[in-house]
Amino acid sequence: MKTMKLIVGIVAAVLSLMVSDAMAQGTGTNPDAVNIENPFRGVVINLNPIGLIVKSDPNPAASPAGKTGGVTRSKPDSKGVHFATKGARITRGGWRPCELKDLQRGDTVTVTFTPPKQGSSKFIATQVDIAREPTAAEKLPILGKAGKLLFEDDFARSEMPPKWRLGKGFWEIHNGAVTAAENPDDHHGAYAYAEPRFPYKDIVAEFSFKFDGSTGCHFMMEDSNYKGAHAGHIIRATITPASANLADSKFGGMKNEIYEKMKDTSTSPEEKKRIQESIKDKSASFKIALAAGQWHLARVEVVGDEMLISIDNQPVGYLKSEGVNHPTKNMAGFTVAGKSTQLDNVKVWDATVRPDWPKNRADILAVLKKQ
């Protein structure tokens, strides 16, 4: 009997050691798991050539727009969460490639990772993004190199004219910014165009914006002399609280034949669906997340047949389409849908392609979240 008890005791001790060793290696059960966000945002407190330890950000509300994700599980650790980094993409500002050696203790990072498999507590980082303040060079346009300034307005006055030709809606300047809102009786977004008109083809445009109930803000680029599209619509960049959309209107929804067909009440739902499918490649929509009541900086870049939109120096949308390359654009302005959007510091430059754009293109497209 004593021998049996001894054997049982030895077996129990061996099993206990095996379980402890398995958990140390990242396998086994994890009864103390808690919920964390994926991606996980925090501060680097330790790192080595194959991994890093990240302590939870004490201010999760500061997570970058569009970067929140689903919930996964992690073992709580007051010293931080351990991530293996072998094979992970290391970036700065969401997309700019860099290396693990560029990381430093104290850096704020956003780690996208593969959730632990069943029975494991091992986290494998797929991307580590460094959230340092961008350098002056990183704040420059990405696709287009800005040249001659074509138009600017800081709204340091009381009236929109003479710098803007007003169309529908309400436009009011207060405290150096303009508030634009749709008039429900118009059944059309509020719109205004820069005056006097200026000819352009390739541009970099920047403006600050803040949503105050609006469902969307469109930066419109048009040609008043072009008769092949409704009202001369050529291309547009649209920002909503949840998406960034770029559209080739010239060969898409505003092409005369398409516009008239879609407006015609005799066109069947099946035919409209077929038409929409035929122009699907003439626009692209990307997921973002913008809180109302906060100012953001938008940049729209158009060079050749490519168009890129960035918000707060982060690329959020891209389109390549033949209509973008329209050579004779001469109107630039805004359309605002819904209650109101505030706008400020509008600037438009002539542009040429940046020499490093071909190298950067693939890296940017790899991180965009297309809908």
Contacts in CASP RR format, 6 or more apart in sequence:
PFRMAT RR
TARGET T0000
AUTHOR 0000-0000-0000
METHOD contacts of the structure
MODEL  1
MKTMKLIVGIVAAVLSLMVSDAMAQGTGTNPDAVNIENPFRGVVINLNPI
GLIVKSDPNPAASPAGKTGGVTRSKPDSKGVHFATKGARITRGGWRPCEL
KDLQRGDTVTVTFTPPKQGSSKFIATQVDIAREPTAAEKLPILGKAGKLL
FEDDFARSEMPPKWRLGKGFWEIHNGAVTAAENPDDHHGAYAYAEPRFPY
KDIVAEFSFKFDGSTGCHFMMEDSNYKGAHAGHIIRATITPASANLADSK
FGGMKNEIYEKMKDTSTSPEEKKRIQESIKDKSASFKIALAAGQWHLARV
EVVGDEMLISIDNQPVGYLKSEGVNHPTKNMAGFTVAGKSTQLDNVKVWD
ATVRPDWPKNRADILAVLKKQ
19 28 0 8 1.000
22 28 0 8 1.000
23 29 0 8 1.000
23 30 0 8 1.000
23 121 0 8 1.000
26 120 0 8 1.000
26 121 0 8 1.000
26 122 0 8 1.000
27 119 0 8 1.000
27 120 0 8 1.000
27 121 0 8 1.000
27 122 0 8 1.000
28 119 0 8 1.000
28 120 0 8 1.000
28 121 0 8 1.000
29 119 0 8 1.000
30 73 0 8 1.000
30 75 0 8 1.000
30 116 0 8 1.000
30 119 0 8 1.000
30 121 0 8 1.000
32 75 0 8 1.000
32 76 0 8 1.000
33 73 0 8 1.000
33 74 0 8 1.000
33 75 0 8 1.000
33 76 0 8 1.000
33 121 0 8 1.000
34 73 0 8 1.000
34 74 0 8 1.000
34 75 0 8 1.000
34 76 0 8 1.000
35 71 0 8 1.000
35 72 0 8 1.000
35 73 0 8 1.000
36 56 0 8 1.000
36 71 0 8 1.000
36 72 0 8 1.000
36 73 0 8 1.000
36 74 0 8 1.000
36 81 0 8 1.000
37 60 0 8 1.000
37 63 0 8 1.000
37 68 0 8 1.000
37 69 0 8 1.000
37 70 0 8 1.000
37 71 0 8 1.000
38 69 0 8 1.000
38 70 0 8 1.000
38 71 0 8 1.000
38 72 0 8 1.000
38 112 0 8 1.000
38 113 0 8 1.000
38 115 0 8 1.000
39 67 0 8 1.000
39 68 0 8 1.000
39 69 0 8 1.000
39 110 0 8 1.000
39 111 0 8 1.000
39 112 0 8 1.000
39 113 0 8 1.000
39 127 0 8 1.000
39 129 0 8 1.000
40 54 0 8 1.000
40 56 0 8 1.000
40 74 0 8 1.000
40 81 0 8 1.000
40 110 0 8 1.000
40 111 0 8 1.000
40 113 0 8 1.000
41 56 0 8 1.000
41 57 0 8 1.000
41 60 0 8 1.000
41 62 0 8 1.000
41 63 0 8 1.000
41 67 0 8 1.000
41 108 0 8 1.000
41 109 0 8 1.000
41 110 0 8 1.000
41 111 0 8 1.000
41 131 0 8 1.000
42 54 0 8 1.000
42 55 0 8 1.000
42 56 0 8 1.000
42 57 0 8 1.000
42 108 0 8 1.000
42 109 0 8 1.000
42 110 0 8 1.000
42 111 0 8 1.000
43 54 0 8 1.000
43 55 0 8 1.000
43 57 0 8 1.000
43 106 0 8 1.000
43 107 0 8 1.000
43 108 0 8 1.000
43 109 0 8 1.000
44 52 0 8 1.000
44 53 0 8 1.000
44 54 0 8 1.000
44 103 0 8 1.000
44 104 0 8 1.000
44 105 0 8 1.000
44 106 0 8 1.000
44 107 0 8 1.000
44 108 0 8 1.000
44 109 0 8 1.000
45 53 0 8 1.000
45 54 0 8 1.000
45 55 0 8 1.000
45 79 0 8 1.000
45 80 0 8 1.000
45 105 0 8 1.000
45 106 0 8 1.000
46 52 0 8 1.000
46 53 0 8 1.000
46 105 0 8 1.000
47 53 0 8 1.000
47 100 0 8 1.000
47 103 0 8 1.000
47 105 0 8 1.000
49 100 0 8 1.000
50 84 0 8 1.000
50 85 0 8 1.000
50 86 0 8 1.000
51 82 0 8 1.000
51 83 0 8 1.000
51 84 0 8 1.000
51 85 0 8 1.000
51 86 0 8 1.000
51 100 0 8 1.000
51 125 0 8 1.000
52 82 0 8 1.000
52 83 0 8 1.000
52 85 0 8 1.000
52 103 0 8 1.000
52 109 0 8 1.000
52 125 0 8 1.000
52 128 0 8 1.000
53 79 0 8 1.000
53 80 0 8 1.000
53 81 0 8 1.000
53 82 0 8 1.000
53 83 0 8 1.000
54 80 0 8 1.000
54 81 0 8 1.000
54 83 0 8 1.000
54 109 0 8 1.000
54 111 0 8 1.000
55 79 0 8 1.000
55 80 0 8 1.000
55 81 0 8 1.000
56 80 0 8 1.000
56 81 0 8 1.000
57 63 0 8 1.000
57 108 0 8 1.000
63 110 0 8 1.000
64 94 0 8 1.000
64 110 0 8 1.000
64 131 0 8 1.000
64 314 0 8 1.000
65 288 0 8 1.000
65 289 0 8 1.000
65 290 0 8 1.000
65 291 0 8 1.000
65 311 0 8 1.000
65 312 0 8 1.000
65 314 0 8 1.000
66 287 0 8 1.000
66 288 0 8 1.000
66 289 0 8 1.000
66 369 0 8 1.000
67 110 0 8 1.000
67 289 0 8 1.000
68 289 0 8 1.000
72 113 0 8 1.000
72 115 0 8 1.000
72 116 0 8 1.000
73 115 0 8 1.000
73 116 0 8 1.000
74 81 0 8 1.000
74 116 0 8 1.000
74 121 0 8 1.000
74 123 0 8 1.000
75 121 0 8 1.000
81 123 0 8 1.000
82 123 0 8 1.000
83 111 0 8 1.000
83 113 0 8 1.000
83 123 0 8 1.000
83 124 0 8 1.000
83 125 0 8 1.000
83 128 0 8 1.000
84 122 0 8 1.000
84 123 0 8 1.000
84 124 0 8 1.000
84 125 0 8 1.000
85 100 0 8 1.000
85 125 0 8 1.000
85 128 0 8 1.000
86 124 0 8 1.000
88 100 0 8 1.000
88 124 0 8 1.000
88 125 0 8 1.000
88 126 0 8 1.000
88 127 0 8 1.000
88 128 0 8 1.000
89 97 0 8 1.000
89 126 0 8 1.000
89 127 0 8 1.000
89 128 0 8 1.000
90 97 0 8 1.000
90 98 0 8 1.000
90 99 0 8 1.000
90 100 0 8 1.000
90 102 0 8 1.000
90 103 0 8 1.000
90 127 0 8 1.000
90 128 0 8 1.000
90 130 0 8 1.000
91 97 0 8 1.000
91 98 0 8 1.000
91 127 0 8 1.000
91 128 0 8 1.000
91 129 0 8 1.000
91 130 0 8 1.000
91 367 0 8 1.000
92 98 0 8 1.000
92 102 0 8 1.000
92 129 0 8 1.000
92 130 0 8 1.000
92 132 0 8 1.000
92 134 0 8 1.000
92 138 0 8 1.000
93 129 0 8 1.000
93 130 0 8 1.000
93 131 0 8 1.000
93 132 0 8 1.000
93 134 0 8 1.000
93 138 0 8 1.000
93 313 0 8 1.000
93 314 0 8 1.000
94 129 0 8 1.000
94 314 0 8 1.000
94 367 0 8 1.000
95 314 0 8 1.000
95 315 0 8 1.000
95 363 0 8 1.000
95 364 0 8 1.000
95 366 0 8 1.000
95 367 0 8 1.000
96 138 0 8 1.000
96 363 0 8 1.000
97 363 0 8 1.000
98 130 0 8 1.000
100 128 0 8 1.000
102 130 0 8 1.000
103 109 0 8 1.000
103 128 0 8 1.000
103 130 0 8 1.000
107 130 0 8 1.000
107 131 0 8 1.000
107 132 0 8 1.000
108 130 0 8 1.000
108 131 0 8 1.000
108 132 0 8 1.000
109 128 0 8 1.000
109 129 0 8 1.000
109 130 0 8 1.000
109 131 0 8 1.000
110 128 0 8 1.000
110 129 0 8 1.000
110 131 0 8 1.000
111 125 0 8 1.000
111 127 0 8 1.000
111 128 0 8 1.000
111 129 0 8 1.000
112 125 0 8 1.000
112 126 0 8 1.000
112 127 0 8 1.000
112 128 0 8 1.000
112 129 0 8 1.000
113 123 0 8 1.000
113 124 0 8 1.000
113 125 0 8 1.000
113 126 0 8 1.000
114 123 0 8 1.000
114 124 0 8 1.000
114 126 0 8 1.000
115 123 0 8 1.000
116 122 0 8 1.000
116 123 0 8 1.000
134 313 0 8 1.000
138 313 0 8 1.000
139 313 0 8 1.000
140 146 0 8 1.000
141 204 0 8 1.000
141 299 0 8 1.000
141 301 0 8 1.000
141 351 0 8 1.000
141 354 0 8 1.000
142 301 0 8 1.000
142 308 0 8 1.000
142 310 0 8 1.000
142 315 0 8 1.000
142 354 0 8 1.000
142 357 0 8 1.000
142 360 0 8 1.000
142 364 0 8 1.000
143 301 0 8 1.000
143 303 0 8 1.000
143 306 0 8 1.000
143 307 0 8 1.000
143 308 0 8 1.000
143 353 0 8 1.000
143 354 0 8 1.000
143 357 0 8 1.000
144 202 0 8 1.000
144 204 0 8 1.000
144 301 0 8 1.000
144 303 0 8 1.000
144 351 0 8 1.000
144 352 0 8 1.000
144 353 0 8 1.000
144 354 0 8 1.000
144 357 0 8 1.000
145 204 0 8 1.000
145 351 0 8 1.000
145 352 0 8 1.000
145 353 0 8 1.000
145 354 0 8 1.000
145 355 0 8 1.000
146 204 0 8 1.000
146 349 0 8 1.000
146 350 0 8 1.000
146 351 0 8 1.000
147 204 0 8 1.000
147 349 0 8 1.000
147 350 0 8 1.000
147 351 0 8 1.000
147 352 0 8 1.000
148 349 0 8 1.000
148 350 0 8 1.000
149 347 0 8 1.000
149 348 0 8 1.000
149 349 0 8 1.000
150 198 0 8 1.000
150 200 0 8 1.000
150 203 0 8 1.000
150 348 0 8 1.000
150 349 0 8 1.000
150 350 0 8 1.000
151 194 0 8 1.000
151 198 0 8 1.000
151 332 0 8 1.000
151 346 0 8 1.000
151 347 0 8 1.000
151 348 0 8 1.000
152 345 0 8 1.000
152 346 0 8 1.000
152 347 0 8 1.000
152 348 0 8 1.000
153 163 0 8 1.000
153 164 0 8 1.000
153 194 0 8 1.000
153 345 0 8 1.000
153 346 0 8 1.000
154 176 0 8 1.000
154 344 0 8 1.000
154 345 0 8 1.000
155 173 0 8 1.000
155 176 0 8 1.000
155 177 0 8 1.000
155 178 0 8 1.000
155 343 0 8 1.000
155 344 0 8 1.000
156 176 0 8 1.000
157 173 0 8 1.000
158 173 0 8 1.000
159 173 0 8 1.000
160 166 0 8 1.000
160 171 0 8 1.000
160 173 0 8 1.000
160 178 0 8 1.000
160 192 0 8 1.000
161 195 0 8 1.000
162 195 0 8 1.000
163 194 0 8 1.000
163 195 0 8 1.000
164 171 0 8 1.000
164 192 0 8 1.000
164 193 0 8 1.000
164 194 0 8 1.000
164 195 0 8 1.000
165 192 0 8 1.000
165 193 0 8 1.000
165 194 0 8 1.000
165 195 0 8 1.000
166 192 0 8 1.000
167 190 0 8 1.000
167 191 0 8 1.000
167 192 0 8 1.000
167 193 0 8 1.000
168 182 0 8 1.000
168 183 0 8 1.000
168 186 0 8 1.000
168 188 0 8 1.000
168 189 0 8 1.000
168 190 0 8 1.000
168 191 0 8 1.000
169 180 0 8 1.000
169 181 0 8 1.000
169 182 0 8 1.000
169 183 0 8 1.000
169 186 0 8 1.000
169 189 0 8 1.000
169 190 0 8 1.000
169 191 0 8 1.000
170 179 0 8 1.000
170 180 0 8 1.000
170 181 0 8 1.000
170 182 0 8 1.000
170 183 0 8 1.000
170 190 0 8 1.000
171 178 0 8 1.000
171 179 0 8 1.000
171 180 0 8 1.000
171 190 0 8 1.000
171 192 0 8 1.000
172 178 0 8 1.000
172 179 0 8 1.000
173 179 0 8 1.000
176 344 0 8 1.000
177 208 0 8 1.000
177 342 0 8 1.000
177 343 0 8 1.000
177 344 0 8 1.000
178 342 0 8 1.000
178 343 0 8 1.000
178 344 0 8 1.000
179 212 0 8 1.000
179 340 0 8 1.000
179 341 0 8 1.000
179 342 0 8 1.000
180 190 0 8 1.000
180 192 0 8 1.000
180 214 0 8 1.000
180 334 0 8 1.000
180 336 0 8 1.000
180 340 0 8 1.000
180 341 0 8 1.000
180 342 0 8 1.000
180 343 0 8 1.000
181 190 0 8 1.000
181 214 0 8 1.000
181 336 0 8 1.000
181 338 0 8 1.000
181 339 0 8 1.000
181 340 0 8 1.000
181 341 0 8 1.000
182 188 0 8 1.000
182 189 0 8 1.000
182 190 0 8 1.000
182 214 0 8 1.000
182 336 0 8 1.000
182 337 0 8 1.000
182 338 0 8 1.000
182 339 0 8 1.000
183 190 0 8 1.000
189 335 0 8 1.000
189 336 0 8 1.000
189 337 0 8 1.000
189 338 0 8 1.000
190 335 0 8 1.000
190 336 0 8 1.000
190 337 0 8 1.000
191 220 0 8 1.000
191 333 0 8 1.000
191 334 0 8 1.000
191 335 0 8 1.000
191 336 0 8 1.000
192 333 0 8 1.000
192 334 0 8 1.000
193 220 0 8 1.000
193 222 0 8 1.000
193 331 0 8 1.000
193 332 0 8 1.000
193 333 0 8 1.000
194 331 0 8 1.000
194 332 0 8 1.000
194 333 0 8 1.000
194 346 0 8 1.000
194 348 0 8 1.000
197 224 0 8 1.000
197 330 0 8 1.000
197 331 0 8 1.000
198 330 0 8 1.000
198 332 0 8 1.000
198 348 0 8 1.000
199 328 0 8 1.000
199 329 0 8 1.000
199 330 0 8 1.000
200 329 0 8 1.000
200 330 0 8 1.000
200 332 0 8 1.000
200 348 0 8 1.000
200 350 0 8 1.000
201 304 0 8 1.000
201 326 0 8 1.000
201 327 0 8 1.000
201 328 0 8 1.000
201 329 0 8 1.000
202 302 0 8 1.000
202 303 0 8 1.000
202 304 0 8 1.000
202 350 0 8 1.000
202 351 0 8 1.000
202 352 0 8 1.000
202 353 0 8 1.000
203 221 0 8 1.000
203 300 0 8 1.000
203 301 0 8 1.000
203 302 0 8 1.000
203 332 0 8 1.000
203 348 0 8 1.000
203 349 0 8 1.000
203 350 0 8 1.000
203 351 0 8 1.000
204 299 0 8 1.000
204 300 0 8 1.000
204 301 0 8 1.000
204 302 0 8 1.000
204 348 0 8 1.000
204 349 0 8 1.000
204 351 0 8 1.000
205 219 0 8 1.000
205 299 0 8 1.000
205 300 0 8 1.000
205 301 0 8 1.000
205 332 0 8 1.000
205 346 0 8 1.000
205 347 0 8 1.000
205 348 0 8 1.000
205 349 0 8 1.000
206 297 0 8 1.000
206 298 0 8 1.000
206 299 0 8 1.000
206 300 0 8 1.000
206 345 0 8 1.000
206 346 0 8 1.000
206 347 0 8 1.000
207 219 0 8 1.000
207 297 0 8 1.000
207 298 0 8 1.000
207 343 0 8 1.000
207 344 0 8 1.000
207 345 0 8 1.000
207 346 0 8 1.000
207 347 0 8 1.000
208 295 0 8 1.000
208 296 0 8 1.000
208 297 0 8 1.000
208 298 0 8 1.000
208 343 0 8 1.000
208 344 0 8 1.000
208 345 0 8 1.000
209 217 0 8 1.000
209 239 0 8 1.000
209 295 0 8 1.000
209 296 0 8 1.000
209 298 0 8 1.000
209 341 0 8 1.000
209 342 0 8 1.000
209 343 0 8 1.000
209 344 0 8 1.000
210 293 0 8 1.000
210 294 0 8 1.000
210 295 0 8 1.000
210 296 0 8 1.000
210 341 0 8 1.000
210 342 0 8 1.000
211 217 0 8 1.000
211 241 0 8 1.000
211 290 0 8 1.000
211 292 0 8 1.000
211 293 0 8 1.000
211 341 0 8 1.000
212 292 0 8 1.000
212 293 0 8 1.000
212 339 0 8 1.000
212 340 0 8 1.000
212 341 0 8 1.000
212 342 0 8 1.000
213 292 0 8 1.000
213 338 0 8 1.000
213 339 0 8 1.000
213 340 0 8 1.000
213 341 0 8 1.000
214 336 0 8 1.000
214 337 0 8 1.000
214 338 0 8 1.000
214 339 0 8 1.000
214 340 0 8 1.000
214 341 0 8 1.000
215 240 0 8 1.000
215 241 0 8 1.000
215 337 0 8 1.000
215 338 0 8 1.000
216 238 0 8 1.000
216 239 0 8 1.000
216 240 0 8 1.000
216 241 0 8 1.000
216 336 0 8 1.000
216 337 0 8 1.000
216 338 0 8 1.000
216 341 0 8 1.000
217 238 0 8 1.000
217 239 0 8 1.000
217 240 0 8 1.000
217 334 0 8 1.000
217 335 0 8 1.000
217 336 0 8 1.000
217 337 0 8 1.000
217 341 0 8 1.000
217 343 0 8 1.000
218 236 0 8 1.000
218 237 0 8 1.000
218 238 0 8 1.000
218 239 0 8 1.000
218 334 0 8 1.000
218 335 0 8 1.000
218 336 0 8 1.000
218 337 0 8 1.000
219 236 0 8 1.000
219 237 0 8 1.000
219 238 0 8 1.000
219 298 0 8 1.000
219 300 0 8 1.000
219 332 0 8 1.000
219 333 0 8 1.000
219 334 0 8 1.000
220 233 0 8 1.000
220 236 0 8 1.000
220 331 0 8 1.000
220 332 0 8 1.000
220 333 0 8 1.000
220 334 0 8 1.000
220 335 0 8 1.000
221 234 0 8 1.000
221 235 0 8 1.000
221 236 0 8 1.000
221 302 0 8 1.000
221 329 0 8 1.000
221 331 0 8 1.000
221 332 0 8 1.000
221 333 0 8 1.000
222 231 0 8 1.000
222 232 0 8 1.000
222 233 0 8 1.000
222 234 0 8 1.000
222 329 0 8 1.000
222 330 0 8 1.000
222 331 0 8 1.000
222 332 0 8 1.000
223 232 0 8 1.000
223 234 0 8 1.000
223 326 0 8 1.000
223 328 0 8 1.000
223 329 0 8 1.000
223 330 0 8 1.000
223 331 0 8 1.000
224 232 0 8 1.000
224 330 0 8 1.000
224 331 0 8 1.000
225 328 0 8 1.000
225 330 0 8 1.000
226 232 0 8 1.000
226 234 0 8 1.000
226 250 0 8 1.000
226 326 0 8 1.000
226 328 0 8 1.000
227 256 0 8 1.000
228 250 0 8 1.000
228 255 0 8 1.000
228 256 0 8 1.000
229 249 0 8 1.000
229 250 0 8 1.000
229 254 0 8 1.000
229 255 0 8 1.000
229 256 0 8 1.000
229 259 0 8 1.000
230 254 0 8 1.000
230 255 0 8 1.000
230 256 0 8 1.000
230 259 0 8 1.000
231 254 0 8 1.000
232 254 0 8 1.000
233 249 0 8 1.000
233 250 0 8 1.000
233 254 0 8 1.000
234 249 0 8 1.000
234 250 0 8 1.000
234 323 0 8 1.000
234 326 0 8 1.000
234 329 0 8 1.000
235 246 0 8 1.000
235 247 0 8 1.000
235 248 0 8 1.000
235 249 0 8 1.000
235 250 0 8 1.000
235 302 0 8 1.000
235 307 0 8 1.000
235 323 0 8 1.000
235 324 0 8 1.000
235 326 0 8 1.000
235 329 0 8 1.000
236 246 0 8 1.000
236 247 0 8 1.000
236 249 0 8 1.000
236 335 0 8 1.000
237 244 0 8 1.000
237 245 0 8 1.000
237 246 0 8 1.000
237 298 0 8 1.000
237 300 0 8 1.000
237 307 0 8 1.000
237 309 0 8 1.000
238 244 0 8 1.000
238 245 0 8 1.000
238 246 0 8 1.000
238 247 0 8 1.000
239 245 0 8 1.000
239 288 0 8 1.000
239 290 0 8 1.000
239 298 0 8 1.000
239 309 0 8 1.000
239 311 0 8 1.000
241 289 0 8 1.000
241 290 0 8 1.000
241 291 0 8 1.000
241 292 0 8 1.000
242 287 0 8 1.000
242 288 0 8 1.000
242 289 0 8 1.000
242 290 0 8 1.000
243 285 0 8 1.000
243 286 0 8 1.000
243 287 0 8 1.000
243 288 0 8 1.000
243 371 0 8 1.000
244 285 0 8 1.000
244 286 0 8 1.000
244 288 0 8 1.000
244 309 0 8 1.000
244 311 0 8 1.000
244 316 0 8 1.000
244 317 0 8 1.000
245 283 0 8 1.000
245 284 0 8 1.000
245 285 0 8 1.000
245 286 0 8 1.000
246 283 0 8 1.000
246 284 0 8 1.000
246 307 0 8 1.000
246 309 0 8 1.000
246 317 0 8 1.000
246 318 0 8 1.000
246 319 0 8 1.000
247 253 0 8 1.000
247 282 0 8 1.000
247 283 0 8 1.000
247 319 0 8 1.000
248 282 0 8 1.000
248 283 0 8 1.000
248 319 0 8 1.000
248 321 0 8 1.000
248 322 0 8 1.000
248 323 0 8 1.000
248 324 0 8 1.000
249 255 0 8 1.000
249 282 0 8 1.000
250 323 0 8 1.000
250 326 0 8 1.000
251 279 0 8 1.000
251 282 0 8 1.000
251 321 0 8 1.000
251 322 0 8 1.000
251 323 0 8 1.000
252 258 0 8 1.000
252 279 0 8 1.000
252 282 0 8 1.000
252 283 0 8 1.000
253 259 0 8 1.000
253 262 0 8 1.000
253 279 0 8 1.000
253 282 0 8 1.000
255 279 0 8 1.000
258 275 0 8 1.000
258 279 0 8 1.000
261 267 0 8 1.000
261 271 0 8 1.000
261 272 0 8 1.000
261 275 0 8 1.000
262 272 0 8 1.000
262 275 0 8 1.000
267 275 0 8 1.000
281 321 0 8 1.000
282 321 0 8 1.000
283 319 0 8 1.000
284 317 0 8 1.000
284 318 0 8 1.000
284 319 0 8 1.000
284 370 0 8 1.000
285 370 0 8 1.000
285 371 0 8 1.000
286 316 0 8 1.000
286 317 0 8 1.000
286 318 0 8 1.000
286 368 0 8 1.000
286 369 0 8 1.000
286 370 0 8 1.000
286 371 0 8 1.000
287 369 0 8 1.000
287 370 0 8 1.000
287 371 0 8 1.000
288 311 0 8 1.000
288 316 0 8 1.000
288 369 0 8 1.000
290 296 0 8 1.000
290 311 0 8 1.000
295 342 0 8 1.000
295 344 0 8 1.000
296 311 0 8 1.000
296 312 0 8 1.000
297 311 0 8 1.000
297 312 0 8 1.000
297 313 0 8 1.000
298 309 0 8 1.000
298 310 0 8 1.000
298 311 0 8 1.000
299 309 0 8 1.000
299 310 0 8 1.000
299 311 0 8 1.000
299 313 0 8 1.000
300 307 0 8 1.000
300 308 0 8 1.000
300 309 0 8 1.000
301 307 0 8 1.000
301 308 0 8 1.000
301 309 0 8 1.000
301 310 0 8 1.000
301 351 0 8 1.000
302 324 0 8 1.000
302 351 0 8 1.000
303 351 0 8 1.000
303 352 0 8 1.000
303 353 0 8 1.000
303 357 0 8 1.000
304 324 0 8 1.000
304 325 0 8 1.000
304 353 0 8 1.000
305 320 0 8 1.000
305 321 0 8 1.000
305 322 0 8 1.000
305 323 0 8 1.000
305 324 0 8 1.000
305 325 0 8 1.000
306 318 0 8 1.000
306 319 0 8 1.000
306 320 0 8 1.000
306 324 0 8 1.000
307 318 0 8 1.000
307 319 0 8 1.000
307 320 0 8 1.000
307 321 0 8 1.000
307 324 0 8 1.000
308 315 0 8 1.000
308 317 0 8 1.000
308 318 0 8 1.000
308 364 0 8 1.000
309 315 0 8 1.000
309 316 0 8 1.000
309 317 0 8 1.000
309 318 0 8 1.000
310 316 0 8 1.000
310 317 0 8 1.000
315 364 0 8 1.000
315 367 0 8 1.000
315 368 0 8 1.000
316 368 0 8 1.000
317 368 0 8 1.000
318 364 0 8 1.000
318 365 0 8 1.000
318 368 0 8 1.000
332 348 0 8 1.000
334 343 0 8 1.000
354 360 0 8 1.000
END
